[in-house]
């Protein structure tokens, strides 16, 4: 028999902070269980160590000797983790990126190709974006990996390795004849017929995919046109060290001097890009190219993760009117938004980069990164390519002076 009455529900809270709904994505995604949730049973049980510390010094601050000892131990452990995660120059503390093991496409791969990517990674995003823009989805099968608890690229049950059913990306690398030593990085283009790594350098994979594209499937889009390749390479040689890798040089710097140098170069480059894009719709004029793809995958993550987690704090992207509108312009192109999984990006950086964020706590998504904000009109259709030539000459002169 049902009860005659039930206790009234508590009144709703007058203010609730909610994360915005994630952007629709065609890729399966299973968010990691937050570290604080995994540790909550321990915290709630009043563990013996907490009880002992309360007994020794009550609710006061721990003794200075203990603070110094823990600080020294954490600093030593942090340095050890960072040396493996982000190798640096021992003399300066500056981040030094490990070269790709397979930097170029050698020979002619077989038609049975498979692309491995990780959604948080900006380098993998380049290959994923080119695949989408050029309509290569049916010709190039895809497997999507996510950072595991150990930081390695892994395939959870709802996002399996579609080719071999491996649990880790490094197991796919190991299937190569002779195996592979070193990091199992993404993106990675795999030749399924020869069981060989074709390439794991993002810009070279992108250029190779441009050669596979069919003009009809790509809607006439050519991201690597012969007449613009010199300009594209010139822009890329400027963007890569200062912006693409520049945010990592800020985030993984292991000395104040290394950070100051990287941050200064990053924001000087953003200022120059803002100036150029105030008069040119894209980097090489009125046409979207690989140079824009490479810049976009960093910009879409800038306010979301790099500004806070990587200490790129001088200015947010939203404070650059032309750069922010340029980012919205590309985001609103067909198929682009579907490759930008904001939830996976947040989880991949704040959840997986343990040395930079030990608690695993994710901040609120900035308002400028909401889907609604990214879909606001950008007004860049009105720009002509008249300034593109002068901008390229200015960049060439700047590079020569440096």
N, C-alpha and C positions, 0 to 999 in steps of 0.2 A: 504494500500500500504506500503510495507516495506521501511524503511529509506534507503537513498542512501549510507550512511556510518555509522559507529559506532566508538566511541572513542577507541583508541588502548588500549589493556590490559597492566597493569603495568608490568615491567620486573620482572622475578622471583628473589627471594631473593638468594644471593650467598651461604647462609648457612642456613639450616633448621634443627632444632633438632626434631627428631621424636622418639616416643616410638616404640620399636620393636613390631611386630605383636604378639598377644597373642598365647600361645600354644593351639593347638586344644584340646577341652575338651568335653566329652559327656554330661556334666551337663549344664543346662540352666543358663545363668548369665546375669543379667542386672546391669551394673555399676551404682553406686549412682551418682546423679548429684552433681558435686563438689560444696563445700560450697561457693567458690569464685564466681561461676556462679549464685548461688541463691541470693547472696548479690550484684551482679553487678548493678541491677536496682537502689538499694538504693544508692550505691556509685556514680552512674552517675547523680542522681537527686540533688546533693548538699543538703543533708538533713539539717534541721534546726540546729541540734547539731553541724555539721561541720561549718556551717555559723557563729554560735555563737562563737565557739572557734577561728575562723579566726578574728572575730571582737575584741575579748578580747586580744589576744596576737599575732595576725598576723601569720606569718609562723615560729616564734621562737618555741623553745621547751616549753612544758607546764610548769607552775609553779611547783616548787619542792614539794609544799604541795599537789598538785593534783596528782603528780606522786606517792608520798608516800601513799596517800589514796587509789588510784587505786591498787597499788601493794599489800597493806594490804588486800583489798577486794578480789582481785584475789587469793592471797595465801590462804585466809580463805575458799573461794569457792572451790579451788583446793583440799584442805585438806578434805573437806566434800565429794567431789566426789570420791576421792581416797579411803576414808574409806569404801565407798560402793562398788566401783569397785574392789579394791585390799586391803582387810583388812591387817593391819600391827600390829606388836607388839608395843604397846604404849610406851614401855620403850626404844626400839632400833630403831624403824622405819623400821624394816625388814618385808618384805612381808610374809604373812602366808596364804597359800592356804586353802580355805574352803574345808573340807572333802566332798566326794561324798555322796549324800543322799542314794543311792542304790549301795554300793561298790562291792557287790558280787552277783553272780547268785545263787538264792535260789531255791531248788527243781528242777523240770523238767518243763520247759516252754512248751506251746503248739507248734505245728508246724507252727502256723500262727504268724510269727514274722515280725517286721518291723523295719528298721534302720533309725534313724534320725541323720543327720550330718550337719555341717556347713563347707564350703570349706576353709575359712581362718584358722580354728582352727587346730593346730597340733595334739591335742588329738583325734579329730574326724577323722583326716586324717589317724591315725593308723587303725581305724576300717574300713575305706573306702579302704585302701590299702590292708589289709588282705582279705577283701571281694573280691577284684579284683584278687589278686594273687592266691587265692584258688578256683576261678571260682564259686563263690556263687551268682553271679548276678541274676540268675533265681530263686534261692531258697529264696533269702532275698530281698524283695522290699525295695526301698530307697526313702526318701524325703530329699531334700536339702534346708536348711534354710540360710538366709543371715542376717547380722546385720541391724536392722532398725535404724531410726533416733534416737530412744531412747536407742540404744545399745542392745535391746533384740533381740533374734533370731526370725526372721519373715519369712513368706512365701509370696513373691511377686507374682503377677498374672502369670508370666512366669515360676515360680518354686513353684507350689502349694503343699500343704500337700496332698500327694497322697492317704492317708488313710481316713481322716475325712474332709478335706477341711478347716482346721483351719487357722487362720491368724497369730497366734503366737505359738511358741513351748510351751510356758507356758500353753496354752489352751489345748494342748495334755496332758500335765502332769495333768492338772485339771480334765481331763476325767477319771482319775484313781479313783477307789472307795475310797472315803475319801479324795480325792484331794492330793495336795502336797504343803507344805509350803517351802519357800526358793527359791533358784535360779533354773531356768529351763535351765540346762546345757546340752551340747552335748559333745560326742555322747550319744545317748540314744537308747537302745534296748527295743522295746515295744512288749508285747504280745497282739495281736489284739483280740484273742479269750477271754482271761480273763480280758481285759482292765486293764493291769497292767504293771508297769515299771519292766522289767527284770533286767536291770543293767544300770548305767550311769558312770561307771569307765572304762576308755578306755582299760587299759591293761587286765582287766578281760573280757571285751567284746571280745577282740582279742583272748584270750585263748579259750573262749567259741566257737567262730567261727572256730577255728582250730579243735574242736571236731565235728563240723557239716560237715567238708569238705569231699568230696569224692576223693579218691586218683587219679582216672582217670581224673576228672574235674580239679584237681589241678596240673595235669601233673607230679605227683609223688612228688610234693613239700610238705614238712612237716615243718612248721615253729615252731612247738612246740614238737619236738621228745623227747620221754621219756629219752633217754640216754644223752641228752644235757640240760635237764631242770635245773639242778643244776647250770651249767655254765651260762645259760640264765638269771636265777634269780640273780646270782652274778653280772653279767654285768649290769643288770637293776638297781640293788641297788646302783651301782656306777653312772650310767648315769642319773637316774631320778633327784636326788637332785642337782647335780652339773651342768648338761647340760640342760635337759628338763625343769626343774623348775628353773635352774640357770639363764637362760636368763630373766625369769619373775622376779626373785629376783633382777636382775639388773634394769630392766625397771620400776618396781613398788616400788623400794626402796624409802623411805620417809626420809632418813637421809644419810649424806655422809658416815658415818661409816658403815651403812647397805649396801650401794652400794659398797664400797671398799671391804668388806668381800665377797660379792657375786661375784663380778668381778674377784677377785683373785682366788676364788675356780673354777669358770667357766674356766678360761684360763689355770689353772694348770691341770684341767681334760682334756681339749682339747690337751694339750701338751702330756699327757700320752696316749691318744687315738691315736694321730699321731704316736707316737713311736710304739705302738702295731700294728697298721694297716700298718706300713711300711714293716712288715714281715708276715702278715696274711691277706688273702683276705677279710674275714669277721671277726666279733668279736669272733665267736666260730669255726674258721677254714675255711674250704672250703664251708660251707653250710650257706645259708641265713637263719636267724632265727628271732624270734620276737624281740630279742635284737637289731638287725640291723634295723628292721622296726621302732622301737621306737627312735633310734638315727637319722635315716634318716629324719623323719618328722620335726625335729628341724634343722638339717643341711641345708635342702633345703630352709629354711626361713632365714638362718643366715645372709648372705650378703644382702638379699632382704629387710628385715625389722629389724631384731634384732640389726645388727651392728649400724644402725643410730638411729632408734626410741627408742630402749631399751638401748642405750649407751654401747653396747658391742664392744668397739672400739679398744682394744689393737691390735688385728690382725683380718683381714678378713679371711673367710674360704678359699678363693683362695690362701692365703699365707701359707696354710698347704697342701703341695703337696699330701700326702697320703690321708688325709681326703677329699680333693676336688676330687681326682680321685675315691675314694670309693663312694662318693655321685653320681658322674657321672655313675659309674658302676651300682648302683641300679636304677638310673633314666632311664637307657637304657634298663632295663628288660621289657619284654612284659607287657603292661597295666599300668605300673607305671607312665609314663609321663602324661597319661590321667587323673590321679587323682591329678596332680599338677597344679592347675589353678592359675598362677602367678598374673593375673589381679584381681581375687577375693581375693587373699592373700593381695596384696597391698591395695586394697580398704578396706578390713576388718580391717586392722591395722591402716593405716594412715587416713582412713575416719571415722571409728567407735570409736576409742579410743580418744575421745574428750579431756580428761584431759592431754593427752600426746602430742596432735597435734591439738590445738584449731582451727587453720586456715584450716584444712583439706587438706593442700597442699601435693601432692604426689611427691616425688623426682623421677628423672629418674631411670629407672631400671638399676642396675649395669651390666656392660658388662659380668661379670662372671655368671649372671643369665639368659642371653639370651638362648633361646632353642638351637641355634647353638653351643654355648659354652658348654652346658650340653651334647651335643651329640658328642663332640670331643672324640677320642679314649682315653681310660683310662689305658690300658695296664696291668690291674690287673689279667688277666688270668694266667700270668706267676708265680704268687705267690703261694707257697705251704702252707700247714697248719702246717709246721714243727714248726713254732714259736707260734702256738696257745696255746699249753700246757704251755710253759714257760710264755706266756703273762698272762694266767689265774692265774698261781701261783704268778706272780708278782703283779697282781691286788689283789689277796687274801692277800698277805703279806702287801700291802699298806693299805688295808682296816683294817687289824688287828692292824697296827701301829697307825692308826688314832682313 
